[in-house]
Amino acid sequence: MIFYNPAGAPELGCEHCGCRWYDRMNNACYECGAEVTPQMLAEYEQALKDFLARQQAPG
């Protein structure tokens, strides 16, 4: 699940419980312990690339 903060930047959210807090050392959600899958990370990375492209676009 991807959330967008007020500045429009993507934030990775838990697909299971909806929270936005991840333990990056253990690759899991702090709230429910769900694992962050490679697919979730790929979707987040693409959203981040899209955000950066919009930030760098003229106009």
N, C-alpha and C positions, 0 to 999 in steps of 0.2 A: 504494500500500500504506500503510495506516495502522497504526502501532504505538501502544500506550498505555503511558505511563511509569508508575512505581509509584504516583504520585498520581492516576492515571486520566486524565491529560490526553493528548490525541492528539498524535502526532508523525508527520510525513510521512516515509515511507520510499520508497526507489527500487523501482519495479516490476520493474526489470531485474536488479539485483544484490543488492537487499535492504538496502543500507546506509541510514543515516539522515542522511547529510551532503550538503547541497545548497549550491551556490554560488548564492545568491539574486541576485547581480549579473548572472550569466550564465544563470540559470534552468536549471541543469543539475546532475546528480549529480557530486560530486567524484571518485568511484571510477571510474565507467564512462562518464561524459559524457552519459548519457541525458537528454533534455529533459523538463522538468516540463510536462505537458500541462494545458490549461485544465480538463479533466475531473478530473484528479488534484487540482488546486487547489480545485475546487468541492467535491469529496468531503471534503477536509481542512477547508475552511471550515464545511461542515455538521457534521462531527464536533466541531469546536471550539464551534459554537453549541450543539450538544447537551450538551457537557460543561459549558459555562457555565450552561445552563438547569438542569442537575442540581445545580450548585453553589449556585444561587440558590433552589432549591426548598426550602420549609420541611420541617423534619424530617430 
